[in-house]
Amino acid sequence: MEEKLIARLEAAVVRLETLSLSSRGGVGVGDGGADVAVDPSIVAFDDMMGQYFGRVSTAADKIGGQVLDATKILEEAFTVEKELLIKIKQTQKPDLAGLAEFLKPLNEVIMKAIKMTEGRRSDFFNHLKTSADSLSALVWIAYTGKDCGMSMPIAHVEESWQMAEFYNNKILVEYKTKDPNHVEWAKAMKELYLPGLRDYVKSHYPLGPVWSATGKTVASAPTRAPLTGAPTPPPPPPASLFSSESSRASSSQPKEGMAAVFQEISSKPVTTGLRKITDDMKTKNRRDRTGIVAAGEKEVRTASPSFSKVGPPKLELQMGRKWVVENQIGRKNLVIDDCDAKQSVYIFGCKDSVLQIQGKVNNITVDKCTKMGIVFTDVVAACEIVNCNGVEVQCQGSAPTISVDNTSGCQIYLSNDSLGASITTAKSSEINVMIPGAKPDEDWGEHALPQQFVHVYKDGQFETTPVSHSGG
């Protein structure tokens, strides 16, 4: 309680200093800077940081190392977000190119966080991924209307946190009995976004940022001159704000994440952005797909390092009824968000990847996957895990049946709505089920499912009981 009070007092001091600088012309926000500094939405942003970020920072200070470094980048991103919110109140709504230039400072911080997750895997990889993936929630500020290709601001914040929560939950499980500081950090991270940022956006910007009608304009970044004789490429459409890689096999630079917004301000695309499925990627709408793979197409595909030896990666809707996700290697941000209860999802041959299924589907099958993470909302029939090794499945809604067959190492996270699920196992080992606590602030409970049974013939029939193990 004292730490929260101190954080709120510090936020108040920052606001007073901002007012003082504004009155002397030192803030650099232009005419009316003092009025902007005391705007209710800006004051509420400081209050949110004081109430929620203080806990994250305090826990990070106790942990130190890379977790502290990642937390400082997180704070920097929120600071940039506040600066942009102040500028928005004095700036006219820009076009797409102008928006990219306007959001450049935020993109640079996000890229800095992403860079910490690259290279040799750190002992605190889950912390770094939680921090980096969660920062996409701040991009709600890029929402310009229903046709911009983004979810509405409140939904965008919630959806962005869902992907980060996959890694955040792993921290809670790993450090449950090892270090309370890591558990505190993970819990505080979630509260920073839910309810922190979500409720802030809900209260002040439910329909997106409100740009000034008479403010200054945003200058677009200068475009590079095209090569001699090469046609000038058309600007990206607004609907591709968060579009994914192109469906054309000849594309050497697939678009991912926020690439459509930031493609003019970064030398490389955001490598961990959301992978959305556009209409032209669905099998029923693709005229270039036949039952025969052309030799030229095959050569181009096999040149990509992300393709497995088994076949090219796929993420597409076939015949309008079946989502096929195949041979995805090292893809942490696969998303299916255009699905319904009549469709099924088949995941095959994927490795070291994470797939999020947003919405209700009829059936989910995970086949021959290794180190694969699946996060889904609701399933009508069943979620089946077959011939896998080291997979993690999280149900955020309901699932009547979950079956695990011929699988080694499977961690299942259940929600409160899926506690009644029937879980069947066969020829499998190391199966653990995570149950949420009775209260929101309680830790998850871990339950190991038995993999050995004792059969005793008694009274004309066999009685089967699971083997229980005990020990220090």
Helices and strands as residue ranges (DSSP letters): H 2-23, H 33-37, H 40-48, I 49-53, H 54-63, H 65-88, H 96-102, H 104-116, H 125-134, G 135-142, H 153-174, H 180-191, I 192-197, H 198-204, G 238-240, H 259-262, G 279-281, G 283-285, H 295-302, E 314-318, E 322-326, E 334-336, E 344-348, E 351-367, E 370-386, E 389-395, E 401-405, E 408-413, G 416-418, E 422-426, E 429-435, E 445-448, E 453-458, E 461-466
